[in-house]
Amino acid sequence: MTVHGPGTSGLILDEPLLWEKGKSGRTAFSMPDQDVPEVADRLDDKLLGAGPDFPDLSEMDLVRHYTRLSSWNFGIDTGMYPLGSCTMKYNPKINEKMVTTAGIATAHPLLADELSQGVLQVLHELQYFLGAVTGMDSVSLQPAAGAQGELAGMLIFAAYFREKGEKRTKILIPDTAHGTNPASAALSGFTPVALQSGPDGTLDVESVAVLMDAETVGIMLTNPNTLGLFEESILEITAIVHQKGGLVYGDGANMNAVMGMVDYKRCGVDVMHLNLHKTFSSPHGGGGPGAGPICVVSELEKFLPQPHIVKKDGYYQLEHDCPDSIGRLHAFYGNFAVLVRAYCYILSMGAENLKKATQLAVLNANYVRESLRQALHLAYETPCMHECVFSDKLQQKHGVSTLDMAKRLIDHGYHPPTIYFPLVVSGAIMIEPTETESKEDLDRFIAVFKGIIREAREDGERLRQAPTRTRLRRLDETLAARKPCLTG
Ligand SMILES: *Cc1c(COP(=O)(O)O)cnc(C)c1O
């Protein structure tokens, strides 16, 4: 039986460029007749010359154009978006509603602290919640994304060693790390040293011991790592780094796998970031605003970005005079609306449900892993955390690649999973279903994926043509990246 995904080929409306639609003389608005004499020497003619070549359009032309364009978008509100490493989970609408309440939406960032007690309280409490979820001592909400949190962390590493008068230049970064890790380290003046992961996909204690020396500031590690595997040797690894005078940075982008389950401070992490737009329910994608708070142990608190949000004598205030701070990272205080969404999400879930969400995220990923393991080659045998990694090894003999299967998923109405990442798995397919998909939705996705794998055996040629039900077929992605044509 062929299982159909939620995709359909009906009512996918084509849409020409506005320039192709325009007809001279059409207009989308009607102005009252002029009741003053026309001036011959018009200022706008002088300023604009002949003016830009805007097409003349009717109101309906405009409305249909933009409404159709808006329906071409795909998001988590449209369908399943199992993008490994990115935690595309459903964002409850109550968070959106809260952000638009008057006191929040109209709070002016230039108002004095005494007139901003409510919003400062929200931020202060969110810092506390994030400290509780991670086990870390102090938090700054300022960084605008995970990458900026990493940069803040690396600047804190630099400030710490500068204060100690130690000149260390290198940093250990596993080969499975997200690309932003070495970039943030390099931006802060450190030379990344690649740490090879072991055959089971996790870090090998011995290789950390060999590479960690007095010229190395420490390690940046991701736990669970980008293969969706928990670094079981975390305690030994962080102990080695500390023994040799180094610091440990934890990339917390995969927090959805361990909310309230892992105490990072006890694991030996000194600085870590969270991605509120991944784990704590803020819509993301397309480069929109995010938040990448950093959490530190108390010894490093004084280096946090300023201003610090503090509570003194029951009164919330922004403390600007922090002599050891790495400085300001964002105008005002970070992306406030994203922070409010995370605050609402945490309050509406509560500690127990955050834990339950994490457990379901892990259960769902392992369900997908077990369901597809016969059909797709599984990269690692260890049970996964919140995401599972397959490869196209079994399909290669039919001339079918990861890209072909990912493109075919689009025909069935699914956003493809992350592909060809992490780099250590050739032809990687990384699926992160998240906790918000129901069993029925997972079963349908699994059945569709199995159908695609059957198709790979029986009709590889057809698969290589995918997507076939979309408005546009397979694009030349290299050309699009190298020579972007933004005017249509
Ligand atoms: C997403 C991600 C980052 C970067 O976070 P941004 O918020 O996109 O800047 C860093 N590390 C890992 C493992 C990630 O998945």
The ligand as an SDF file (V2000), in Angstrom:
LIG
                    3D

 15 15  0  0  0  0  0  0  0  0999 V2000
   22.4660   25.7820   15.9330 C   0  0  0  0  0  0  0  0  0  0  0  0
   23.7480   25.4100   16.5280 C   0  0  0  0  0  0  0  0  0  0  0  0
   24.7250   26.3780   16.8270 C   0  0  0  0  0  0  0  0  0  0  0  0
   24.5980   27.8320   16.4200 C   0  0  0  0  0  0  0  0  0  0  0  0
   23.5000   28.4700   16.9490 O   0  0  0  0  0  0  0  0  0  0  0  0
   22.8000   29.7090   16.2470 P   0  0  0  0  0  0  0  0  0  0  0  0
   21.7500   30.1190   17.2130 O   0  0  0  0  0  0  0  0  0  0  0  0
   22.2670   29.2200   14.9380 O   0  0  0  0  0  0  0  0  0  0  0  0
   23.8520   30.7620   16.0540 O   0  0  0  0  0  0  0  0  0  0  0  0
   25.8700   25.9640   17.4600 C   0  0  0  0  0  0  0  0  0  0  0  0
   26.0750   24.6590   17.7650 N   0  0  0  0  0  0  0  0  0  0  0  0
   25.1680   23.7060   17.4710 C   0  0  0  0  0  0  0  0  0  0  0  0
   25.4540   22.2860   17.8470 C   0  0  0  0  0  0  0  0  0  0  0  0
   23.9860   24.0380   16.8380 C   0  0  0  0  0  0  0  0  0  0  0  0
   23.0970   23.0870   16.5180 O   0  0  0  0  0  0  0  0  0  0  0  0
  1  2  1  0
  2  3  1  0
  2 14  2  0
  3  4  1  0
  3 10  2  0
  4  5  1  0
  5  6  1  0
  6  7  2  0
  6  8  1  0
  6  9  1  0
 10 11  1  0
 11 12  2  0
 12 13  1  0
 12 14  1  0
 14 15  1  0
M  END
$$$$
